[in-house]
Amino acid sequence: MKKILFLLIGVSFLSFIDHKYYIALTEIEHNKESESVQMIMNVFVDDIEDAINKDYDADLQLNTKLEAKNTDQLFFKYLNEHFKILINNKAYSYNFIGKEYDGDIVYFYLEIDNIIEVKSIEVKNDVLTQHFPDQQNLIKSKINGERKSLFLTKKNDKGLLKF
């Protein structure tokens, strides 16, 4: 009886341990007025910090007074290597507009200029999957008033949206 009681107490304590979810969201929208594709990507601060620190032998110390001065350059370098986008079957480079911290999330603001019309978007996104195999990258788009989404993982890191 004592063993069963101990087992039940042990299992109930385990239920209070935080389960870590690995998910990032990227929102893509075509702004007809500015003729640009605007993207907002959000990821967990600690996850992106771990990945960049390991990949580039850095010590970012994100969202602290000791944050590395080259943080934005490392963010942009990392994103360029792990987040690729084709619009209408043509590869584009995006501008890194900036970042913003909100609690344990960092938002990246990205933009591609001179996009008059969007018929298709192909995304390759393996952000964080090298270090976190359970990472999931959700892509949500709003193009010409139409909403579509992709769910990307380490095994399936590329998808196509047609409008």
C-alpha positions in Angstrom: 0.0 0.0 0.0 2.8 2.4 0.8 4.4 1.8 -2.6 1.1 2.6 -4.4 0.7 5.8 -2.3 4.3 6.8 -3.0 3.8 6.2 -6.7 0.6 8.3 -6.8 2.2 11.1 -5.0 5.2 11.0 -7.3 3.1 11.0 -10.5 1.1 14.0 -9.2 4.3 16.0 -8.5 5.4 15.3 -12.1 2.3 16.9 -13.4 3.4 20.2 -12.0 6.7 20.2 -14.0 6.5 22.7 -16.9 6.3 21.0 -20.3 8.4 22.9 -22.9 6.7 23.6 -26.2 8.8 24.5 -29.2 6.7 26.6 -31.6 7.3 29.8 -33.6 4.8 31.8 -35.6 5.5 33.8 -38.7 2.8 36.0 -40.1 3.1 37.1 -43.7 1.0 39.8 -45.3 1.1 41.6 -48.6 0.7 45.4 -48.3 -0.6 46.6 -51.7 -0.3 50.3 -50.8 3.4 50.0 -50.0 4.0 47.2 -52.5 5.7 45.1 -49.9 5.5 41.8 -48.1 5.7 42.2 -44.4 6.6 39.5 -42.0 6.5 39.2 -38.2 8.2 36.1 -36.7 8.0 35.4 -33.0 10.1 32.8 -31.2 11.0 32.1 -27.6 13.9 34.3 -26.4 15.7 31.5 -24.6 15.5 29.2 -27.6 16.8 31.6 -30.2 19.5 32.7 -27.7 20.6 29.1 -27.2 20.7 28.4 -30.9 22.7 31.5 -31.8 25.1 31.1 -28.9 25.9 27.6 -30.0 26.0 28.3 -33.8 28.2 31.4 -33.6 30.0 30.9 -30.3 28.3 34.0 -29.0 27.1 35.2 -25.6 24.0 37.2 -26.4 22.5 37.6 -22.9 19.2 38.8 -24.6 17.0 41.4 -23.1 19.4 42.3 -20.4 21.8 45.2 -19.8 24.6 43.0 -20.9 23.1 42.1 -24.3 25.7 41.8 -27.0 26.1 44.9 -29.2 26.0 42.7 -32.4 22.8 41.0 -31.5 20.8 42.3 -34.5 23.5 41.3 -36.9 23.5 37.7 -35.4 19.7 37.6 -35.6 19.8 38.6 -39.2 22.5 36.2 -40.1 20.7 33.3 -38.4 17.4 34.2 -40.0 19.0 34.4 -43.5 20.4 30.9 -43.0 17.2 29.3 -41.7 14.3 31.3 -43.1 14.0 31.5 -46.9 11.1 32.8 -49.0 10.2 32.7 -52.7 7.4 34.9 -54.0 6.0 34.0 -57.4 8.8 31.4 -57.8 11.5 34.0 -57.3 13.9 34.0 -54.3 13.9 37.3 -52.4 16.1 38.7 -49.7 14.3 40.5 -46.9 15.2 43.5 -44.9 15.6 43.1 -41.1 13.5 46.0 -39.8 14.1 45.2 -36.2 13.2 43.2 -33.1 11.1 43.7 -30.0 11.0 41.8 -26.8 7.7 41.0 -25.0 8.2 38.8 -22.0 9.7 35.5 -23.1 9.0 36.2 -26.8 11.1 38.1 -29.3 9.4 39.5 -32.4 11.4 39.9 -35.7 10.1 42.4 -38.2 11.1 41.6 -41.8 10.1 43.1 -45.1 10.5 42.6 -48.9 10.1 45.7 -51.0 8.8 46.1 -54.6 6.2 43.3 -54.6 3.2 44.4 -56.6 1.4 41.1 -56.8 1.5 37.8 -54.9 0.4 34.6 -56.6 2.4 32.1 -54.6 4.7 32.0 -51.5 7.1 29.2 -50.9 8.7 29.1 -47.4 11.6 27.1 -46.1 11.8 27.5 -42.4 14.1 25.4 -40.2 14.5 28.0 -37.5 15.6 26.3 -34.3 15.0 22.7 -35.6 18.7 21.8 -35.5 18.8 22.4 -31.7 15.2 21.5 -30.9 14.0 18.5 -32.9 10.4 19.0 -31.7 10.4 22.6 -33.0 7.3 23.5 -35.0 7.1 26.5 -37.2 3.6 27.8 -38.1 3.3 30.1 -41.1 0.1 32.2 -41.4 -0.5 34.4 -44.4 -3.0 37.0 -45.5 -2.8 37.7 -49.2 -5.5 39.4 -51.3 -7.8 38.9 -48.3 -7.3 35.2 -48.4 -5.9 33.4 -45.3 -3.7 30.3 -45.6 -1.3 28.6 -43.3 1.5 26.0 -43.2 2.8 23.8 -40.4 6.5 23.1 -40.8 8.7 20.7 -38.8 12.2 19.4 -38.8 11.1 16.6 -41.2 9.0 18.9 -43.4 10.5 22.3 -43.4 9.2 23.6 -46.7 5.8 24.5 -48.1 4.0 26.3 -50.9 0.9 28.6 -50.7 -0.9 29.5 -53.8 -3.3 32.5 -54.1 
